[in-house]
Amino acid sequence: MEPKTTWLGSSLLVPCVKELVAQQPATVPHRYVRPEVHLLSISSSSDAASKFQVPVIDMHRCIPRSPWIQSWRSCTMHAKTGDFSSFLVKKMKKEIQEFFNLPMEEKKKYWQQEGDMEGFGQAFVVSEEQKLDWGDMFYMLTLPARLRKPIYCQSFLFHSGSLFLSLPIDTVEAYSSELEKLATKILGLIAKVLRIDPNYMRDLFEGGFQAMRMNYYPPCPQPDLVIGLSAHSDAVALTILLQVNEMEGLQIKKDGNWVPIKPLPNAFIINIGDILEILTNGIYRSIEHRATVNSDKERLSIATFYNPRLDGKWDQPQAS
């Protein structure tokens, strides 16, 4: 029986933005026009925003209670790790690019199903009047394995074939596994700096829930009128973001200003989510963020979300 994942949310089917761009429109369709973007974008060039520096964390230097771990409380950081295979990252980037370049008829095979958010489309579109983001996405649940869909258009990732016709099973399987290890390491170090019993974090997150969202933001003829991804915070513990083609577009909200985050080669962007803010009683704060678009170049990214296990028990953490 196919696992039920409707608790993830659902979304209405919407047009593919990449196909819309291929028609070379001179202006943006009204459903994508976001008047508030004009006001929001002004603050991104403020002095406060331009002076903000995202902490860069070398994972090899992260010993318990080190100053590098303390800087994680900034809520967004770049994590550089030599443990992660550069070959695997390059392969993942290449194959995600190939997926979004598939003909529309092929991508339609992976469109979201009614009442489900997994698949190709956009997230959390609940009405025909709702304003849309200037971007396409592919969302899928990767862990725990028992919740993966066994069949999806006769070929589903991790099972009899590949969800992406151009994305071999071993690439996403390996990437998912390595991201789980990285998230576990980060959470373990956070537990140490907060003097939380390491068994608490381990019991809560071991075998946790993981999902991936692949994002494609096409160029836009009027980028100041649209938003690639609406402002939000992530209802997860950690988000690990890989910037596929290292195009600037991610922005975080800092002291009321939208701050652009420049991609750093060989590094992941780590965002603190709502769940970790709750677990740490606000010591680590969830970060509001959004994605903007470019008039000339596309932008791609892969967000991996990490959560406690679905049957985990949230007690008050005990000191170690």
ABEGO torsion letter per residue (X at the ends): XBBBAAAAEBBBBBBBAAAAAAAGBABBBAAABBAAAAAAAAAAABAAAAABBBBBBBAAABBBGBAAAAAAAAGBBBBBBAABBAAAAAAAAAAAAAAAABBAAAAAAABBBBGBABEBEBBGBABAABBBBBBBBBBBBAOBAAABBABBGGBBBGBABBABAABBAAAAAAAAAAAAAAAAAAAAAAAAAAGBBAAAAAAAABGBBBBBBBBBBBBBABAAABBABBBBBBBBABBBBBBAAGBBGBBBBBGGBBBBBBBBBGBBBBBBBAAAAAAAGGABBBBBBBBBBBAABBBBBBBBBBBBBAABBBBBBBBX
